[in-house]
Structure formats: C-alpha cells, structure tokens
Amino acid sequence: MTTQIVRLERFGYDVFATWGRIFVPGCLSPYFTVERPWAYNARSVSCIPTGMYHLKRHDSEAHPCSWVIVGLGVSRYEFANEPRFGCLIHAANFAHEVEGCIGVGDSITSLNGGVGVSRSKATLKRLDEALGRLTNPKLEITSGR
C-alpha cells in the first residue's frame, strides 16, 4: 500500500506554545498549527515528539472531523501501553485549548488578547477533506530549532 507523507514543520517556540505548518501533498497552502510547548513528552501538557506517525480519521462528539495520531499508543488503534495516547489534530485556536494535541488554523494572529491560529473549525474542515483524499497518510513531525 502506498503511503503519502504529510509534513508538520515546527518553526516557533515560546513558553506558551509551539508553532508550525502542515504541508499536505496536492495542497498549495500550508495549514498553521498550535501545540503546547515541549514538556518532555508529559501526557496532556507537552507537544508531540518529532517523528513519523500514522494518521487515522477520528470522529467524536467532542472533536468531529479530527485525525488521530497513531504511534503514541492510541487505544482505538493499538495497545495503550505508551505514555501518550489519544493525540488528535482538531479544531483549537490556542495552545491552552489542546491537551497534548495539535490545533490547526489558516494563519497565526492576535486573537482575543492572545496569539493563536485563526478560523480553526473552517481550516480543520479543509484539512479533513485534503487528508481524506490521501492513501495511508503518515505525519512526519520535524523541528526547525
């Protein structure tokens, strides 16, 4: 089965957030991301370690049209024997709105007195459609440090 690589390139780091761009094959523009800062891979408070992961569509009441990152012990798809599981790409504008997951938006901007990604729900819908067109997508997370 052919695998298509989706790249998340991180480029910004501060005490409040980790910033990046997701590049999807066949899409002209990147999707911007917000994650929590690196906290030594601590569950619910750290961004996801760099590496290669499988992506699977995930739909729940709390996070419709989201994508689960498989390779961290996600219980629906593999044994939950790793310290991190249930990490999603989902709608979120600010780092404090994700618990070890990845929020997406169409730009990084000032929102409600803070810095976040804009139009997250609409961007997630576009990302969901783009990822849904891929065969066996994998997410490669890289660090621009």
BALOBA-1460 file (C-alpha; in Angstrom, 3 decimals):
// residues 145
<rec num="1" residu="m" x="0.000" y="0.000" z="0.000"/>
<rec num="2" residu="t" x="1.372" y="3.402" z="-0.979"/>
<rec num="3" residu="t" x="1.966" y="5.838" z="1.859"/>
<rec num="4" residu="q" x="1.692" y="9.588" z="1.439"/>
<rec num="5" residu="i" x="3.706" y="11.827" z="3.775"/>
<rec num="6" residu="v" x="2.138" y="14.865" z="5.434"/>
<rec num="7" residu="r" x="4.788" y="17.137" z="6.995"/>
<rec num="8" residu="l" x="4.402" y="19.219" z="10.137"/>
<rec num="9" residu="e" x="7.384" y="21.585" z="10.245"/>
<rec num="10" residu="r" x="7.707" y="23.393" z="13.555"/>
<rec num="11" residu="f" x="9.251" y="26.841" z="13.376"/>
<rec num="12" residu="g" x="8.349" y="28.759" z="16.545"/>
<rec num="13" residu="y" x="8.777" y="28.040" z="20.214"/>
<rec num="14" residu="d" x="7.933" y="30.078" z="23.292"/>
<rec num="15" residu="v" x="6.838" y="29.416" z="26.863"/>
<rec num="16" residu="f" x="3.175" y="29.373" z="25.811"/>
<rec num="17" residu="a" x="3.108" y="27.475" z="22.516"/>
<rec num="18" residu="t" x="4.819" y="25.600" z="19.719"/>
<rec num="19" residu="w" x="4.028" y="26.855" z="16.208"/>
<rec num="20" residu="g" x="4.221" y="25.008" z="12.916"/>
<rec num="21" residu="r" x="2.917" y="24.440" z="9.396"/>
<rec num="22" residu="i" x="1.344" y="21.288" z="7.973"/>
<rec num="23" residu="f" x="2.092" y="20.588" z="4.309"/>
<rec num="24" residu="v" x="-0.279" y="18.146" z="2.589"/>
<rec num="25" residu="p" x="0.590" y="16.617" z="-0.806"/>
<rec num="26" residu="g" x="-1.513" y="18.276" z="-3.501"/>
<rec num="27" residu="c" x="-2.314" y="21.400" z="-1.433"/>
<rec num="28" residu="l" x="-0.770" y="24.740" z="-2.371"/>
<rec num="29" residu="s" x="-1.001" y="26.436" z="1.035"/>
<rec num="30" residu="p" x="0.080" y="25.118" z="4.428"/>
<rec num="31" residu="y" x="-2.150" y="24.769" z="7.464"/>
<rec num="32" residu="f" x="-0.796" y="26.540" z="10.557"/>
<rec num="33" residu="t" x="-0.590" y="24.688" z="13.861"/>
<rec num="34" residu="v" x="-0.524" y="25.441" z="17.559"/>
<rec num="35" residu="e" x="0.608" y="22.979" z="20.222"/>
<rec num="36" residu="r" x="1.662" y="23.167" z="23.823"/>
<rec num="37" residu="p" x="5.362" y="23.801" z="24.491"/>
<rec num="38" residu="w" x="7.723" y="20.857" z="24.851"/>
<rec num="39" residu="a" x="7.391" y="19.385" z="28.355"/>
<rec num="40" residu="y" x="9.462" y="16.204" z="27.949"/>
<rec num="41" residu="n" x="6.535" y="14.317" z="26.369"/>
<rec num="42" residu="a" x="4.395" y="14.605" z="29.509"/>
<rec num="43" residu="r" x="0.844" y="13.453" z="28.864"/>
<rec num="44" residu="s" x="-1.715" y="16.235" z="28.210"/>
<rec num="45" residu="v" x="0.794" y="19.092" z="28.624"/>
<rec num="46" residu="s" x="3.544" y="18.540" z="26.036"/>
<rec num="47" residu="c" x="3.680" y="18.852" z="22.288"/>
<rec num="48" residu="i" x="4.129" y="15.591" z="20.395"/>
<rec num="49" residu="p" x="7.727" y="14.367" z="19.904"/>
<rec num="50" residu="t" x="9.252" y="14.704" z="16.463"/>
<rec num="51" residu="g" x="8.981" y="11.542" z="14.404"/>
<rec num="52" residu="m" x="6.829" y="9.627" z="11.938"/>
<rec num="53" residu="y" x="3.245" y="8.646" z="12.791"/>
<rec num="54" residu="h" x="0.234" y="7.155" z="11.018"/>
<rec num="55" residu="l" x="-2.916" y="9.257" z="10.697"/>
<rec num="56" residu="k" x="-6.436" y="7.847" z="11.002"/>
<rec num="57" residu="r" x="-9.725" y="9.695" z="10.696"/>
<rec num="58" residu="h" x="-11.425" y="10.214" z="14.049"/>
<rec num="59" residu="d" x="-14.941" y="11.498" z="14.577"/>
<rec num="60" residu="s" x="-16.418" y="12.091" z="18.006"/>
<rec num="61" residu="e" x="-18.941" y="14.470" z="19.510"/>
<rec num="62" residu="a" x="-16.167" y="16.466" z="21.162"/>
<rec num="63" residu="h" x="-13.897" y="16.506" z="18.094"/>
<rec num="64" residu="p" x="-15.722" y="15.947" z="14.782"/>
<rec num="65" residu="c" x="-13.667" y="15.649" z="11.583"/>
<rec num="66" residu="s" x="-10.434" y="15.220" z="13.523"/>
<rec num="67" residu="w" x="-7.455" y="12.959" z="12.870"/>
<rec num="68" residu="v" x="-5.802" y="10.730" z="15.448"/>
<rec num="69" residu="i" x="-2.029" y="10.395" z="15.536"/>
<rec num="70" residu="v" x="-1.210" y="6.686" z="15.709"/>
<rec num="71" residu="g" x="2.145" y="5.611" z="17.086"/>
<rec num="72" residu="l" x="1.809" y="7.066" z="20.555"/>
<rec num="73" residu="g" x="-0.329" y="4.217" z="21.919"/>
<rec num="74" residu="v" x="-3.776" y="5.302" z="20.711"/>
<rec num="75" residu="s" x="-6.115" y="2.803" z="22.321"/>
<rec num="76" residu="r" x="-8.654" y="2.614" z="19.472"/>
<rec num="77" residu="y" x="-5.995" y="1.510" z="17.012"/>
<rec num="78" residu="e" x="-3.265" y="-0.078" z="19.105"/>
<rec num="79" residu="f" x="-2.460" y="-1.018" z="22.679"/>
<rec num="80" residu="a" x="-2.456" y="1.900" z="25.113"/>
<rec num="81" residu="n" x="0.870" y="0.932" z="26.662"/>
<rec num="82" residu="e" x="2.750" y="4.105" z="25.850"/>
<rec num="83" residu="p" x="2.795" y="7.265" z="27.979"/>
<rec num="84" residu="r" x="0.940" y="9.254" z="25.306"/>
<rec num="85" residu="f" x="-2.303" y="8.280" z="23.604"/>
<rec num="86" residu="g" x="-5.390" y="9.917" z="22.158"/>
<rec num="87" residu="c" x="-3.472" y="12.759" z="20.494"/>
<rec num="88" residu="l" x="-5.526" y="14.419" z="17.766"/>
<rec num="89" residu="i" x="-5.348" y="17.073" z="15.107"/>
<rec num="90" residu="h" x="-8.510" y="19.031" z="15.909"/>
<rec num="91" residu="a" x="-10.085" y="22.492" z="15.973"/>
<rec num="92" residu="a" x="-8.412" y="24.777" z="18.530"/>
<rec num="93" residu="n" x="-7.229" y="28.362" z="18.358"/>
<rec num="94" residu="f" x="-4.867" y="28.479" z="21.351"/>
<rec num="95" residu="a" x="-2.288" y="26.174" z="22.936"/>
<rec num="96" residu="h" x="-4.275" y="26.053" z="26.192"/>
<rec num="97" residu="e" x="-7.178" y="24.517" z="24.218"/>
<rec num="98" residu="v" x="-5.184" y="21.399" z="23.317"/>
<rec num="99" residu="e" x="-4.127" y="18.722" z="25.789"/>
<rec num="100" residu="g" x="-1.086" y="17.351" z="24.002"/>
<rec num="101" residu="c" x="-2.901" y="17.563" z="20.648"/>
<rec num="102" residu="i" x="-2.461" y="19.809" z="17.593"/>
<rec num="103" residu="g" x="-4.784" y="22.715" z="16.770"/>
<rec num="104" residu="v" x="-4.986" y="23.983" z="13.180"/>
<rec num="105" residu="g" x="-5.823" y="27.321" z="11.577"/>
<rec num="106" residu="d" x="-5.237" y="29.294" z="8.411"/>
<rec num="107" residu="s" x="-2.835" y="31.826" z="9.961"/>
<rec num="108" residu="i" x="-1.151" y="32.817" z="13.209"/>
<rec num="109" residu="t" x="-2.622" y="36.030" z="14.511"/>
<rec num="110" residu="s" x="-3.612" y="38.067" z="17.546"/>
<rec num="111" residu="l" x="-6.966" y="36.820" z="18.874"/>
<rec num="112" residu="n" x="-8.831" y="37.998" z="21.969"/>
<rec num="113" residu="g" x="-5.696" y="39.459" z="23.532"/>
<rec num="114" residu="g" x="-3.533" y="36.414" z="22.824"/>
<rec num="115" residu="v" x="-1.751" y="34.776" z="19.919"/>
<rec num="116" residu="g" x="-3.351" y="31.799" z="18.224"/>
<rec num="117" residu="v" x="-4.365" y="30.256" z="14.928"/>
<rec num="118" residu="s" x="-7.372" y="31.742" z="13.145"/>
<rec num="119" residu="r" x="-10.521" y="30.154" z="11.693"/>
<rec num="120" residu="s" x="-9.737" y="26.770" z="13.214"/>
<rec num="121" residu="k" x="-13.063" y="24.995" z="12.532"/>
<rec num="122" residu="a" x="-13.158" y="26.016" z="8.863"/>
<rec num="123" residu="t" x="-9.475" y="25.142" z="8.445"/>
<rec num="124" residu="l" x="-9.964" y="21.734" z="10.068"/>
<rec num="125" residu="k" x="-12.767" y="21.022" z="7.607"/>
<rec num="126" residu="r" x="-10.458" y="21.830" z="4.672"/>
<rec num="127" residu="l" x="-7.635" y="19.771" z="6.198"/>
<rec num="128" residu="d" x="-10.015" y="16.845" z="6.780"/>
<rec num="129" residu="e" x="-11.022" y="16.923" z="3.101"/>
<rec num="130" residu="a" x="-7.375" y="17.105" z="1.979"/>
<rec num="131" residu="l" x="-6.250" y="14.257" z="4.241"/>
<rec num="132" residu="g" x="-9.280" y="12.200" z="3.212"/>
<rec num="133" residu="r" x="-8.002" y="12.221" z="-0.382"/>
<rec num="134" residu="l" x="-4.686" y="10.652" z="0.638"/>
<rec num="135" residu="t" x="-3.840" y="6.973" z="0.687"/>
<rec num="136" residu="n" x="-2.485" y="5.666" z="4.000"/>
<rec num="137" residu="p" x="-1.311" y="9.116" z="5.245"/>
<rec num="138" residu="k" x="1.646" y="9.400" z="7.598"/>
<rec num="139" residu="l" x="2.572" y="12.506" z="9.585"/>
<rec num="140" residu="e" x="6.235" y="13.448" z="9.792"/>
<rec num="141" residu="i" x="6.878" y="15.988" z="12.565"/>
<rec num="142" residu="t" x="10.146" y="17.903" z="12.263"/>
<rec num="143" residu="s" x="11.717" y="20.612" z="14.377"/>
<rec num="144" residu="g" x="13.149" y="23.805" z="12.952"/>
<rec num="145" residu="r" x="15.225" y="24.550" z="16.045"/>
